[in-house]
């Protein structure tokens, strides 16, 4: 359980998140005053309507129908990817792991490429690209589990090698499809989707995404004792009565669901699951009881500010968020690893 000092730190981080949301609502192509924001949010909460309504004024459309959904999506995706990074690093016992290291990224990319260039999954409706990406990520996760269990129980090394092998296969098939496809518009669509965007956020999708991610994060937080044991290794866990084989498989499937829905909603967003756990671990230590909730809030804050930057850096246009995250994340990660050291766990 978290002590009072840790609870106060968490509440301060939550306040920073709320301030970040208000600032993100304030600025954009059209700057809006805080009084108008408060009035519009109150109107949106009390009207019970999420459809465009001209009688409520243009500020209602800008704040409640455009900015608020994408900010909430940024919170959900940032929290989900950060927690996924924490879990992946515990599963493979590698501080350089992130949600995409086990082939989830390449599986989603392959699913999206097949959907756009081959028309796979068109029967799934207008969002078939995102759904195909989610299915690709989930299927690859199942295949990683299957291959890593051949010849004995899966362990962190077999999971890592299986993921790398399947990632290479998916990348090869994606490149094969792109090479032979005579569809420049489709190739441009794939390139833009792989760079990520929160512009397509809709309230209808959030009503499914919010409870799903909340349940997944809450479940993983309840497994903090087992996750701490994973850092100590299988032998130490067995002496305490835990067989980590089954736990790894369950956690990997939960992470696949979280990352799959994040990919479905926002495209490919890397680096969040790698950078945020490192930063939080430096401050809060390696105990997953603190690491998971703090990473969730920190990831949400990071993506809210990244999305705001994408909307204001270039006038009258929007920078793909994946590009900005990489530009920010890579130098910060190198700086943190050079200037600071910490214990990942275990020995």
HELIX and SHEET records of a PDB file:
HELIX    1   1 UNK A    4  UNK A   26  1                                  23    
HELIX    2   2 UNK A   34  UNK A   47  1                                  14    
HELIX    3   3 UNK A   54  UNK A   56  5                                   3    
HELIX    4   4 UNK A   58  UNK A   60  1                                   3    
HELIX    5   5 UNK A   61  UNK A   67  3                                   7    
HELIX    6   6 UNK A   68  UNK A   91  1                                  24    
HELIX    7   7 UNK A  104  UNK A  118  1                                  15    
HELIX    8   8 UNK A  122  UNK A  124  5                                   3    
HELIX    9   9 UNK A  128  UNK A  148  1                                  21    
HELIX   10  10 UNK A  156  UNK A  180  1                                  25    
HELIX   11  11 UNK A  184  UNK A  195  1                                  12    
HELIX   12  12 UNK A  203  UNK A  222  1                                  20    
HELIX   13  13 UNK A  224  UNK A  232  1                                   9    
HELIX   14  14 UNK A  234  UNK A  239  1                                   6    
HELIX   15  15 UNK A  244  UNK A  266  1                                  23    
HELIX   16  16 UNK A  272  UNK A  284  1                                  13    
HELIX   17  17 UNK A  288  UNK A  312  1                                  25    
HELIX   18  18 UNK A  321  UNK A  339  1                                  19    
END                                                                             
